[in-house]
Amino acid sequence: MTGQHTRVRRSQALAVAIAAIALSGVTGCVTGREFREAAGPAFQTGVTAIVNGLLDGFFAVIEPDTNT
């Protein structure tokens, strides 16, 4: 690649990054808050279920049943 082509690519990447930051700043507060309010309880339930499953499996390996 030539130096000219690299400079054009960098300026395009910079323009896309600035546009993305600007758009997320404009809509991020409102939609982010709504998303957190809607998804928060379900996310907490899911994470709790995963952690409880991992802990149950861990203790099942450590303390196996005494069935013969």
Phi and psi restraints in degrees (range 20) as a CNS / XPLOR table:
assign (resid 1 and name C) (resid 2 and name N)
       (resid 2 and name CA) (resid 2 and name C) 1.0 -87.1 20.0 2
assign (resid 2 and name N) (resid 2 and name CA)
       (resid 2 and name C) (resid 3 and name N) 1.0 165.2 20.0 2
assign (resid 2 and name C) (resid 3 and name N)
       (resid 3 and name CA) (resid 3 and name C) 1.0 -63.0 20.0 2
assign (resid 3 and name N) (resid 3 and name CA)
       (resid 3 and name C) (resid 4 and name N) 1.0 -37.3 20.0 2
assign (resid 3 and name C) (resid 4 and name N)
       (resid 4 and name CA) (resid 4 and name C) 1.0 -63.8 20.0 2
assign (resid 4 and name N) (resid 4 and name CA)
       (resid 4 and name C) (resid 5 and name N) 1.0 -44.2 20.0 2
assign (resid 4 and name C) (resid 5 and name N)
       (resid 5 and name CA) (resid 5 and name C) 1.0 -65.3 20.0 2
assign (resid 5 and name N) (resid 5 and name CA)
       (resid 5 and name C) (resid 6 and name N) 1.0 -39.0 20.0 2
assign (resid 5 and name C) (resid 6 and name N)
       (resid 6 and name CA) (resid 6 and name C) 1.0 -65.0 20.0 2
assign (resid 6 and name N) (resid 6 and name CA)
       (resid 6 and name C) (resid 7 and name N) 1.0 -41.2 20.0 2
assign (resid 6 and name C) (resid 7 and name N)
       (resid 7 and name CA) (resid 7 and name C) 1.0 -65.4 20.0 2
assign (resid 7 and name N) (resid 7 and name CA)
       (resid 7 and name C) (resid 8 and name N) 1.0 -37.2 20.0 2
assign (resid 7 and name C) (resid 8 and name N)
       (resid 8 and name CA) (resid 8 and name C) 1.0 -65.7 20.0 2
assign (resid 8 and name N) (resid 8 and name CA)
       (resid 8 and name C) (resid 9 and name N) 1.0 -43.8 20.0 2
assign (resid 8 and name C) (resid 9 and name N)
       (resid 9 and name CA) (resid 9 and name C) 1.0 -60.6 20.0 2
assign (resid 9 and name N) (resid 9 and name CA)
       (resid 9 and name C) (resid 10 and name N) 1.0 -43.9 20.0 2
assign (resid 9 and name C) (resid 10 and name N)
       (resid 10 and name CA) (resid 10 and name C) 1.0 -64.1 20.0 2
assign (resid 10 and name N) (resid 10 and name CA)
       (resid 10 and name C) (resid 11 and name N) 1.0 -41.7 20.0 2
assign (resid 10 and name C) (resid 11 and name N)
       (resid 11 and name CA) (resid 11 and name C) 1.0 -68.1 20.0 2
assign (resid 11 and name N) (resid 11 and name CA)
       (resid 11 and name C) (resid 12 and name N) 1.0 -35.2 20.0 2
assign (resid 11 and name C) (resid 12 and name N)
       (resid 12 and name CA) (resid 12 and name C) 1.0 -66.2 20.0 2
assign (resid 12 and name N) (resid 12 and name CA)
       (resid 12 and name C) (resid 13 and name N) 1.0 -43.7 20.0 2
assign (resid 12 and name C) (resid 13 and name N)
       (resid 13 and name CA) (resid 13 and name C) 1.0 -63.2 20.0 2
assign (resid 13 and name N) (resid 13 and name CA)
       (resid 13 and name C) (resid 14 and name N) 1.0 -40.3 20.0 2
assign (resid 13 and name C) (resid 14 and name N)
       (resid 14 and name CA) (resid 14 and name C) 1.0 -64.9 20.0 2
assign (resid 14 and name N) (resid 14 and name CA)
       (resid 14 and name C) (resid 15 and name N) 1.0 -40.7 20.0 2
assign (resid 14 and name C) (resid 15 and name N)
       (resid 15 and name CA) (resid 15 and name C) 1.0 -64.4 20.0 2
assign (resid 15 and name N) (resid 15 and name CA)
       (resid 15 and name C) (resid 16 and name N) 1.0 -41.2 20.0 2
assign (resid 15 and name C) (resid 16 and name N)
       (resid 16 and name CA) (resid 16 and name C) 1.0 -65.5 20.0 2
assign (resid 16 and name N) (resid 16 and name CA)
       (resid 16 and name C) (resid 17 and name N) 1.0 -41.7 20.0 2
assign (resid 16 and name C) (resid 17 and name N)
       (resid 17 and name CA) (resid 17 and name C) 1.0 -63.8 20.0 2
assign (resid 17 and name N) (resid 17 and name CA)
       (resid 17 and name C) (resid 18 and name N) 1.0 -43.2 20.0 2
assign (resid 17 and name C) (resid 18 and name N)
       (resid 18 and name CA) (resid 18 and name C) 1.0 -64.6 20.0 2
assign (resid 18 and name N) (resid 18 and name CA)
       (resid 18 and name C) (resid 19 and name N) 1.0 -41.1 20.0 2
assign (resid 18 and name C) (resid 19 and name N)
       (resid 19 and name CA) (resid 19 and name C) 1.0 -63.8 20.0 2
assign (resid 19 and name N) (resid 19 and name CA)
       (resid 19 and name C) (resid 20 and name N) 1.0 -41.9 20.0 2
assign (resid 19 and name C) (resid 20 and name N)
       (resid 20 and name CA) (resid 20 and name C) 1.0 -64.5 20.0 2
assign (resid 20 and name N) (resid 20 and name CA)
       (resid 20 and name C) (resid 21 and name N) 1.0 -41.9 20.0 2
assign (resid 20 and name C) (resid 21 and name N)
       (resid 21 and name CA) (resid 21 and name C) 1.0 -65.0 20.0 2
assign (resid 21 and name N) (resid 21 and name CA)
       (resid 21 and name C) (resid 22 and name N) 1.0 -42.1 20.0 2
assign (resid 21 and name C) (resid 22 and name N)
       (resid 22 and name CA) (resid 22 and name C) 1.0 -64.6 20.0 2
assign (resid 22 and name N) (resid 22 and name CA)
       (resid 22 and name C) (resid 23 and name N) 1.0 -43.7 20.0 2
assign (resid 22 and name C) (resid 23 and name N)
       (resid 23 and name CA) (resid 23 and name C) 1.0 -67.5 20.0 2
assign (resid 23 and name N) (resid 23 and name CA)
       (resid 23 and name C) (resid 24 and name N) 1.0 -38.9 20.0 2
assign (resid 23 and name C) (resid 24 and name N)
       (resid 24 and name CA) (resid 24 and name C) 1.0 -69.4 20.0 2
assign (resid 24 and name N) (resid 24 and name CA)
       (resid 24 and name C) (resid 25 and name N) 1.0 -31.1 20.0 2
assign (resid 24 and name C) (resid 25 and name N)
       (resid 25 and name CA) (resid 25 and name C) 1.0 -69.8 20.0 2
assign (resid 25 and name N) (resid 25 and name CA)
       (resid 25 and name C) (resid 26 and name N) 1.0 -33.7 20.0 2
assign (resid 25 and name C) (resid 26 and name N)
       (resid 26 and name CA) (resid 26 and name C) 1.0 -73.8 20.0 2
assign (resid 26 and name N) (resid 26 and name CA)
       (resid 26 and name C) (resid 27 and name N) 1.0 -46.9 20.0 2
assign (resid 26 and name C) (resid 27 and name N)
       (resid 27 and name CA) (resid 27 and name C) 1.0 -102.0 20.0 2
assign (resid 27 and name N) (resid 27 and name CA)
       (resid 27 and name C) (resid 28 and name N) 1.0 -11.6 20.0 2
assign (resid 27 and name C) (resid 28 and name N)
       (resid 28 and name CA) (resid 28 and name C) 1.0 -64.0 20.0 2
assign (resid 28 and name N) (resid 28 and name CA)
       (resid 28 and name C) (resid 29 and name N) 1.0 -39.1 20.0 2
assign (resid 28 and name C) (resid 29 and name N)
       (resid 29 and name CA) (resid 29 and name C) 1.0 -67.5 20.0 2
assign (resid 29 and name N) (resid 29 and name CA)
       (resid 29 and name C) (resid 30 and name N) 1.0 -47.2 20.0 2
assign (resid 29 and name C) (resid 30 and name N)
       (resid 30 and name CA) (resid 30 and name C) 1.0 -72.3 20.0 2
assign (resid 30 and name N) (resid 30 and name CA)
       (resid 30 and name C) (resid 31 and name N) 1.0 -54.7 20.0 2
assign (resid 30 and name C) (resid 31 and name N)
       (resid 31 and name CA) (resid 31 and name C) 1.0 -71.3 20.0 2
assign (resid 31 and name N) (resid 31 and name CA)
       (resid 31 and name C) (resid 32 and name N) 1.0 -32.2 20.0 2
assign (resid 31 and name C) (resid 32 and name N)
       (resid 32 and name CA) (resid 32 and name C) 1.0 -64.1 20.0 2
assign (resid 32 and name N) (resid 32 and name CA)
       (resid 32 and name C) (resid 33 and name N) 1.0 -42.5 20.0 2
assign (resid 32 and name C) (resid 33 and name N)
       (resid 33 and name CA) (resid 33 and name C) 1.0 -65.0 20.0 2
assign (resid 33 and name N) (resid 33 and name CA)
       (resid 33 and name C) (resid 34 and name N) 1.0 -44.0 20.0 2
assign (resid 33 and name C) (resid 34 and name N)
       (resid 34 and name CA) (resid 34 and name C) 1.0 -63.0 20.0 2
assign (resid 34 and name N) (resid 34 and name CA)
       (resid 34 and name C) (resid 35 and name N) 1.0 -41.1 20.0 2
assign (resid 34 and name C) (resid 35 and name N)
       (resid 35 and name CA) (resid 35 and name C) 1.0 -63.6 20.0 2
assign (resid 35 and name N) (resid 35 and name CA)
       (resid 35 and name C) (resid 36 and name N) 1.0 -45.6 20.0 2
assign (resid 35 and name C) (resid 36 and name N)
       (resid 36 and name CA) (resid 36 and name C) 1.0 -62.7 20.0 2
assign (resid 36 and name N) (resid 36 and name CA)
       (resid 36 and name C) (resid 37 and name N) 1.0 -39.2 20.0 2
assign (resid 36 and name C) (resid 37 and name N)
       (resid 37 and name CA) (resid 37 and name C) 1.0 -65.7 20.0 2
assign (resid 37 and name N) (resid 37 and name CA)
       (resid 37 and name C) (resid 38 and name N) 1.0 -38.1 20.0 2
assign (resid 37 and name C) (resid 38 and name N)
       (resid 38 and name CA) (resid 38 and name C) 1.0 -79.5 20.0 2
assign (resid 38 and name N) (resid 38 and name CA)
       (resid 38 and name C) (resid 39 and name N) 1.0 -39.2 20.0 2
assign (resid 38 and name C) (resid 39 and name N)
       (resid 39 and name CA) (resid 39 and name C) 1.0 -94.9 20.0 2
assign (resid 39 and name N) (resid 39 and name CA)
       (resid 39 and name C) (resid 40 and name N) 1.0 -14.6 20.0 2
assign (resid 39 and name C) (resid 40 and name N)
       (resid 40 and name CA) (resid 40 and name C) 1.0 -55.6 20.0 2
assign (resid 40 and name N) (resid 40 and name CA)
       (resid 40 and name C) (resid 41 and name N) 1.0 -54.6 20.0 2
assign (resid 40 and name C) (resid 41 and name N)
       (resid 41 and name CA) (resid 41 and name C) 1.0 -63.3 20.0 2
assign (resid 41 and name N) (resid 41 and name CA)
       (resid 41 and name C) (resid 42 and name N) 1.0 -40.2 20.0 2
assign (resid 41 and name C) (resid 42 and name N)
       (resid 42 and name CA) (resid 42 and name C) 1.0 -67.4 20.0 2
assign (resid 42 and name N) (resid 42 and name CA)
       (resid 42 and name C) (resid 43 and name N) 1.0 -38.4 20.0 2
assign (resid 42 and name C) (resid 43 and name N)
       (resid 43 and name CA) (resid 43 and name C) 1.0 -64.7 20.0 2
assign (resid 43 and name N) (resid 43 and name CA)
       (resid 43 and name C) (resid 44 and name N) 1.0 -42.6 20.0 2
assign (resid 43 and name C) (resid 44 and name N)
       (resid 44 and name CA) (resid 44 and name C) 1.0 -63.5 20.0 2
assign (resid 44 and name N) (resid 44 and name CA)
       (resid 44 and name C) (resid 45 and name N) 1.0 -42.5 20.0 2
assign (resid 44 and name C) (resid 45 and name N)
       (resid 45 and name CA) (resid 45 and name C) 1.0 -62.2 20.0 2
assign (resid 45 and name N) (resid 45 and name CA)
       (resid 45 and name C) (resid 46 and name N) 1.0 -43.0 20.0 2
assign (resid 45 and name C) (resid 46 and name N)
       (resid 46 and name CA) (resid 46 and name C) 1.0 -64.6 20.0 2
assign (resid 46 and name N) (resid 46 and name CA)
       (resid 46 and name C) (resid 47 and name N) 1.0 -45.5 20.0 2
assign (resid 46 and name C) (resid 47 and name N)
       (resid 47 and name CA) (resid 47 and name C) 1.0 -65.0 20.0 2
assign (resid 47 and name N) (resid 47 and name CA)
       (resid 47 and name C) (resid 48 and name N) 1.0 -40.6 20.0 2
assign (resid 47 and name C) (resid 48 and name N)
       (resid 48 and name CA) (resid 48 and name C) 1.0 -62.3 20.0 2
assign (resid 48 and name N) (resid 48 and name CA)
       (resid 48 and name C) (resid 49 and name N) 1.0 -42.6 20.0 2
assign (resid 48 and name C) (resid 49 and name N)
       (resid 49 and name CA) (resid 49 and name C) 1.0 -63.8 20.0 2
assign (resid 49 and name N) (resid 49 and name CA)
       (resid 49 and name C) (resid 50 and name N) 1.0 -40.7 20.0 2
assign (resid 49 and name C) (resid 50 and name N)
       (resid 50 and name CA) (resid 50 and name C) 1.0 -64.7 20.0 2
assign (resid 50 and name N) (resid 50 and name CA)
       (resid 50 and name C) (resid 51 and name N) 1.0 -47.1 20.0 2
assign (resid 50 and name C) (resid 51 and name N)
       (resid 51 and name CA) (resid 51 and name C) 1.0 -64.3 20.0 2
assign (resid 51 and name N) (resid 51 and name CA)
       (resid 51 and name C) (resid 52 and name N) 1.0 -42.7 20.0 2
assign (resid 51 and name C) (resid 52 and name N)
       (resid 52 and name CA) (resid 52 and name C) 1.0 -63.0 20.0 2
assign (resid 52 and name N) (resid 52 and name CA)
       (resid 52 and name C) (resid 53 and name N) 1.0 -39.2 20.0 2
assign (resid 52 and name C) (resid 53 and name N)
       (resid 53 and name CA) (resid 53 and name C) 1.0 -63.8 20.0 2
assign (resid 53 and name N) (resid 53 and name CA)
       (resid 53 and name C) (resid 54 and name N) 1.0 -42.7 20.0 2
assign (resid 53 and name C) (resid 54 and name N)
       (resid 54 and name CA) (resid 54 and name C) 1.0 -64.1 20.0 2
assign (resid 54 and name N) (resid 54 and name CA)
       (resid 54 and name C) (resid 55 and name N) 1.0 -42.9 20.0 2
assign (resid 54 and name C) (resid 55 and name N)
       (resid 55 and name CA) (resid 55 and name C) 1.0 -66.7 20.0 2
assign (resid 55 and name N) (resid 55 and name CA)
       (resid 55 and name C) (resid 56 and name N) 1.0 -40.9 20.0 2
assign (resid 55 and name C) (resid 56 and name N)
       (resid 56 and name CA) (resid 56 and name C) 1.0 -61.7 20.0 2
assign (resid 56 and name N) (resid 56 and name CA)
       (resid 56 and name C) (resid 57 and name N) 1.0 -42.5 20.0 2
assign (resid 56 and name C) (resid 57 and name N)
       (resid 57 and name CA) (resid 57 and name C) 1.0 -65.9 20.0 2
assign (resid 57 and name N) (resid 57 and name CA)
       (resid 57 and name C) (resid 58 and name N) 1.0 -39.6 20.0 2
assign (resid 57 and name C) (resid 58 and name N)
       (resid 58 and name CA) (resid 58 and name C) 1.0 -62.2 20.0 2
assign (resid 58 and name N) (resid 58 and name CA)
       (resid 58 and name C) (resid 59 and name N) 1.0 -45.5 20.0 2
assign (resid 58 and name C) (resid 59 and name N)
       (resid 59 and name CA) (resid 59 and name C) 1.0 -72.7 20.0 2
assign (resid 59 and name N) (resid 59 and name CA)
       (resid 59 and name C) (resid 60 and name N) 1.0 -27.5 20.0 2
assign (resid 59 and name C) (resid 60 and name N)
       (resid 60 and name CA) (resid 60 and name C) 1.0 -66.7 20.0 2
assign (resid 60 and name N) (resid 60 and name CA)
       (resid 60 and name C) (resid 61 and name N) 1.0 -32.7 20.0 2
assign (resid 60 and name C) (resid 61 and name N)
       (resid 61 and name CA) (resid 61 and name C) 1.0 -74.1 20.0 2
assign (resid 61 and name N) (resid 61 and name CA)
       (resid 61 and name C) (resid 62 and name N) 1.0 -40.2 20.0 2
assign (resid 61 and name C) (resid 62 and name N)
       (resid 62 and name CA) (resid 62 and name C) 1.0 -71.6 20.0 2
assign (resid 62 and name N) (resid 62 and name CA)
       (resid 62 and name C) (resid 63 and name N) 1.0 -44.0 20.0 2
assign (resid 62 and name C) (resid 63 and name N)
       (resid 63 and name CA) (resid 63 and name C) 1.0 -116.4 20.0 2
assign (resid 63 and name N) (resid 63 and name CA)
       (resid 63 and name C) (resid 64 and name N) 1.0 77.4 20.0 2
assign (resid 63 and name C) (resid 64 and name N)
       (resid 64 and name CA) (resid 64 and name C) 1.0 -69.4 20.0 2
assign (resid 64 and name N) (resid 64 and name CA)
       (resid 64 and name C) (resid 65 and name N) 1.0 158.1 20.0 2
assign (resid 64 and name C) (resid 65 and name N)
       (resid 65 and name CA) (resid 65 and name C) 1.0 -66.6 20.0 2
assign (resid 65 and name N) (resid 65 and name CA)
       (resid 65 and name C) (resid 66 and name N) 1.0 154.8 20.0 2
assign (resid 65 and name C) (resid 66 and name N)
       (resid 66 and name CA) (resid 66 and name C) 1.0 -97.0 20.0 2
assign (resid 66 and name N) (resid 66 and name CA)
       (resid 66 and name C) (resid 67 and name N) 1.0 40.9 20.0 2
assign (resid 66 and name C) (resid 67 and name N)
       (resid 67 and name CA) (resid 67 and name C) 1.0 -80.4 20.0 2
assign (resid 67 and name N) (resid 67 and name CA)
       (resid 67 and name C) (resid 68 and name N) 1.0 138.1 20.0 2
